[in-house]
């Protein structure tokens, strides 16, 4: 059994191990060194946000017969995708694949803000009134399905190595938890770290109630796309401890936080103020 086959067979164990390990680390870090004071009881929010995670996980397993890695295996076996026509060493194709997939996720995120229909779904993520590790999981089930379809299409088109897809999936989940965490990182470390990785201070700007700030810093893993495409904003105007998190028109905690409210939010509001087309670059 070669390495690719081995890592494919144990994909679920690898991903779950990283998921619970990073989640535990971020949760403990938030408790000991929080960046901001939370406005809602932590465990109340966790109950609702994690309930959405469970629902989305079950939905994906029910709707799709395979995972992103399964699609990568299928593309590899059938020789589909651009990279399957390129004869190059894995040390070249793997990092290139991860970078291209990350760029596609960045563009997908921009699309969620740019297309009003998708923005209505994506509001669920931005309607969280606090910003911590569980915010990284808070997505409407329909958006999760759309995101998975986009990922499948990207994998079939690119034909990335199976190992690259597994690494990317681990990175995507891990960095989503990291950059949504309510953790304090020294400014001088953050300044250098955000040259290679999206940090919590960098991504928190994206969760501001101000349209200009909310339509900035779309990256989840690599910070380069925001700088390349002109969507990078270093700091929020009010500072990280005083900036307002969430959606200005949806600040009522009783309307946006419970699971049932998150599920119906796209169908009960016509909030469009954060559409990226409103931003002047």
LINCOR-V653429 format. One record per helix or strand of 2 or more residues. SS is the DSSP state (h for helix, s for strand). FROM is the first residue (numbers start at 1). TO is the last residue. If there is no record, write none. Layout:
ss=SS from=FROM to=TO
ss=SS from=FROM to=TO
//
This chain:
ss=h from=3 to=9
ss=h from=11 to=32
ss=h from=42 to=63
ss=h from=68 to=78
ss=h from=82 to=85
ss=h from=90 to=114
ss=h from=116 to=126
ss=h from=133 to=137
ss=h from=141 to=158
ss=h from=162 to=179
ss=h from=187 to=193
ss=h from=200 to=207
ss=h from=211 to=214
ss=h from=224 to=229
ss=h from=248 to=250
ss=h from=253 to=256
ss=h from=259 to=268
ss=h from=276 to=278
//
